[in-house]
Amino acid sequence: MIKEVIHDPILLSIKSEKATTQDLQVAEDLLDTLIANAEDCVGMAANMIGVHKCIICFDNDGTYMTMFNPEIIKQSDPYQTEEGCLSLLGGPRKCKRYKSIKVRWQNAEFQTRIKTFTGWTAQIIQHEIDHCEGILI
């Protein structure tokens, strides 16, 4: 179900709790909301729809991907960039990102996965993991 996008920076600053199998519907709602906003958005975290669980969905080179409890376990090649955010009003903001990240997460069956992401996809994942941590750009 498509949900309303939260714009309150106080609510967005709350660190998310670990996701469980009880949160599968949240992930579906998050993905539906991302797809509905695909013209303006390439990734979303659950707190953007008002649920403080560590779940992200994003466009992974043309295919949508969902991660439960993602964490960056390695990062390299820092750079400065500017990013916008569907949940934050105003223009792009400066931030530091890494060109390559290794991420550990759980899939919808809550099996642990580890993969290295680079470039644009890595930047999207970093932005959404920041949301889970209550960090706003």
N, C-alpha and C positions, 0 to 999 in steps of 0.2 A: 504494500500500500504506500502511495506517495505521501510523504510527511512534510509538514511545514519546516522550512529552514530557520534555525535559531540565529539571531543576530546580536544577542545580549553578550557583551564581552565578559561579564561576571560569570555567567553560566558556562561560557566557553572556556573559562580559565580553570574550571574544576578538573582535577586529574581523574581519568576514567579508571574504573575497576576492571579486574580481569573478567573476560567473557567466558561463559560456560555453554554447555549444550542447550541450556534454557534460553539462550539468546539467538537461536537460529532465525526466529521471526524478525528480530531486530535487523539482522544482516539482510534479509529479504527486503524489508522496508527501506533500508539504506540504499541497496542497489536500485530499487524502483525509483527512489528519489534522485539518485545520481543520474539515471537514464533520463528521467523527466527534465533534468537540468543540464543535459549533455552539451547543449549549445554554449553554455557559460561555465562549465565545470568539468574537470577531468578526474577528480577524486573527492571523496567525502569520508569523514569519520563519524561514528555514531553520535558523538556529542553535538554534531551539527543538526541532528534531528531530535535533540533533547534527551538522549539516552547516554548515560555516562558509563559505557562499556567499551573496552578496547577492541573495536572492530573498525576496519577500514575497507573501502571499496574504491577501485580506481581502474582507469583505462590502461591496460598493459599492452601497448602496441596494437590497439584495435580490438582486444578481447578484454572484457571486464573480469576483474579478479577480486576476490574477497579474502582478507586475512583476519584471523582472530589472534589477539594477543601478539602482534608483531613487535619485534625488537631488533634494533640494529646492533649487530655483534662485531662488525668491522666496517671501517670507512676510510676512504683515501681520496687524495686530490681535492682539497677544499677550494672553493671559489665563492665569489660574491655575486649575487643576482638580485632580481626584484620579482616578487610574486604578488598576485592578487588572491582574493579568497571570497567565495560566494557568501560566506557568513559574516564577513567584515565589510562595513561600508567604507567608501573612500577608494583611492587608487592603490596601485602596487606599492609594496613596502620592501625595503632592502633586507636581505637576510644572507646567512652563510649556509652553503650546501656542500655536499661532497659528490664528485663525479661517479664514484663507485661505492656501493654499500653491500654488505652481506647481511641478509635478514633471516631471522628465525621466527616462524609463525606456526599457527595451526590452521589446517583447512577445515571445511565444514564437518568432517568426520572427527575432528580434533586430533588428527595425526600431525606430528611435528614435521615441518619442512624447513630446509635451509637453501637459500639461493642467493647468488650475486646479481644485482641489478645495476645498470649503468645509465648515464645520460638522463633524458627527460623522465623516464619511468622512475629512476632513482630519486629524482627531485620531487616527483609527486608523492612517492612513498614517505620521504622525509617530512614533507609538509603535513601529511595525514598523521604520521606517528607523533609529530609535535602536538597536533590537536588532542591525541589521546593523553598526552602528558600535561595538557592544559596550557601549552605554549602557543601564544598567538604571534603571528609575524608582525 
